[in-house]
Amino acid sequence: MTTAATQVVKDLKEKSILVSREFNAPVELVWKAFTESDILDQWWAPEPWRAETKSQDFSVGGHWLYAMVGPEGEKHWGRMNYLSIETFKNFHLEDGFCDENGIINPELPVSRGSNVFTETASGTKVEFKMTYSTEEQLRQIVEMGFEQGITACLEQLNQLLVNAKI
């Protein structure tokens, strides 16, 4: 079972990042991995960090409030607001950094985007595209290590799927 590597394409003119990855798993299973907090907590943060959900309501108008917890116990909070959901196909979101109560930090980049799930001959392709308000916000998220972080996270998800841990 081979799985394509994570692809990350930055478009400064469009102020966007497109991430795509194929997994050798059915759409329903990959969908669960992106939409259920107990599974997200297993792969969303690049090791040695881990994700820790405070609350999640995966419904239109709901959100996921989580912390990236470092090896020394430090926490960096994030909030993903769910704008629309088409089960097993896509969901649209707004994603930003926040405090532990979910109040968005206006000093850090906020993006809007979509996660699209497509059945392939060997499993599922996931594409998520995030768009920022300014080119500077896009540059800031890239400088914060987005590409390396998301690549590591998606590899962790792939290992969970390969090892049938979901």
C-alpha positions in Angstrom: 0.0 0.0 0.0 1.6 3.2 -1.2 0.3 6.6 -0.2 1.2 9.8 -2.0 3.2 12.4 0.0 1.6 15.5 1.2 1.5 18.3 -1.4 1.6 21.9 -0.2 1.1 24.7 -2.8 1.4 28.4 -1.7 -0.1 31.0 -3.9 0.9 34.5 -2.8 -1.3 36.3 -5.4 -4.4 34.4 -4.2 -3.2 34.5 -0.6 -3.9 30.8 -0.2 -2.4 27.5 0.7 -3.6 24.2 -0.9 -2.7 21.0 0.9 -3.5 17.6 -0.6 -2.9 14.1 0.5 -4.1 10.6 -0.5 -4.9 7.9 2.0 -5.5 4.2 1.4 -8.7 4.3 3.4 -12.4 4.7 2.6 -13.9 8.2 2.6 -16.0 7.5 5.7 -13.0 6.6 7.8 -10.9 9.6 6.6 -13.9 11.9 7.2 -14.1 10.6 10.8 -10.4 11.4 11.3 -11.1 15.1 10.3 -14.4 15.5 12.1 -14.2 13.6 15.5 -12.2 15.2 18.3 -11.1 11.9 19.8 -9.4 11.0 16.5 -8.2 14.6 15.8 -6.4 14.6 19.2 -4.3 11.6 18.0 -2.8 13.3 14.9 -3.5 17.1 14.7 -0.3 18.3 16.4 3.2 17.4 15.1 5.1 15.3 17.6 6.4 15.9 20.3 3.3 18.2 20.5 -0.2 16.8 20.9 -3.7 18.1 20.4 -6.1 18.3 23.3 -9.8 19.1 22.6 -11.6 21.4 25.1 -14.9 21.2 23.1 -16.3 20.3 19.7 -19.6 20.7 18.0 -19.2 19.4 14.5 -22.3 21.1 13.0 -23.0 24.2 11.0 -22.4 27.1 13.3 -20.5 24.9 15.7 -16.8 24.9 16.4 -13.8 22.9 17.6 -11.8 24.5 20.4 -8.4 22.8 21.0 -4.9 23.3 22.3 -1.6 22.4 20.9 0.2 21.1 24.0 4.0 21.2 24.0 6.4 18.8 25.6 6.7 21.2 28.6 2.9 21.5 29.0 2.6 24.9 27.2 -0.6 25.4 25.3 -1.4 27.3 22.1 -5.1 27.5 21.4 -7.0 27.2 18.1 -10.6 27.5 17.1 -12.1 26.0 13.9 -15.6 27.4 13.1 -17.8 25.1 10.9 -19.5 27.2 8.2 -21.1 24.5 6.1 -21.0 20.7 6.0 -21.8 18.2 3.3 -21.2 14.8 4.9 -18.4 12.7 3.4 -17.8 15.4 0.7 -16.6 18.7 2.3 -16.8 21.2 5.0 -16.1 24.9 5.0 -14.5 26.6 8.0 -12.9 29.6 9.5 -9.7 28.8 11.5 -7.7 31.0 13.8 -5.6 31.2 17.0 -7.5 32.1 20.2 -7.4 32.0 23.9 -8.6 29.1 26.1 -12.1 30.6 25.9 -12.2 30.6 22.1 -11.8 34.4 21.7 -9.9 34.8 18.4 -6.5 36.6 18.6 -6.6 39.4 16.0 -2.8 39.6 16.1 -2.4 36.2 14.4 -3.6 35.0 11.0 -7.2 33.9 10.5 -8.1 31.8 7.4 -11.3 30.7 5.6 -11.3 27.5 3.7 -12.6 24.1 2.8 -11.7 20.5 3.2 -12.8 18.3 0.3 -12.9 14.5 0.4 -12.8 12.6 -2.9 -13.0 8.8 -3.4 -10.1 7.5 -5.5 -9.3 4.1 -6.9 -7.1 3.3 -3.9 -8.9 5.3 -1.1 -9.5 8.9 -0.4 -7.9 12.2 -1.5 -8.2 15.1 0.9 -7.7 18.7 -0.3 -7.9 21.6 2.0 -7.4 25.1 0.8 -7.0 28.0 3.3 -7.3 31.7 2.2 -6.0 34.6 4.2 -7.1 38.3 4.1 -3.6 39.5 3.3 -0.4 38.3 1.7 1.3 39.2 5.0 -0.9 36.8 6.9 -0.1 34.0 4.5 3.7 34.8 4.8 3.3 34.8 8.6 1.6 31.4 8.8 4.3 30.0 6.5 7.1 31.5 8.7 5.4 29.9 11.7 6.1 26.4 10.2 2.8 25.6 8.6 4.1 23.4 5.8 6.4 21.3 8.0 3.7 21.0 10.7 0.8 19.9 8.4 3.1 17.5 6.6 4.1 15.9 9.9 0.4 15.8 11.1 -0.9 14.2 7.9 1.9 11.6 8.1 0.8 10.8 11.7 -2.8 10.4 10.4 -1.5 8.1 7.6 0.2 5.9 10.2 -3.0 5.7 12.2 -4.9 4.6 9.1 -2.1 2.1 8.0 -1.9 0.6 11.4 -5.8 0.4 11.7 -5.8 2.5 14.9 -9.0 4.4 13.9 
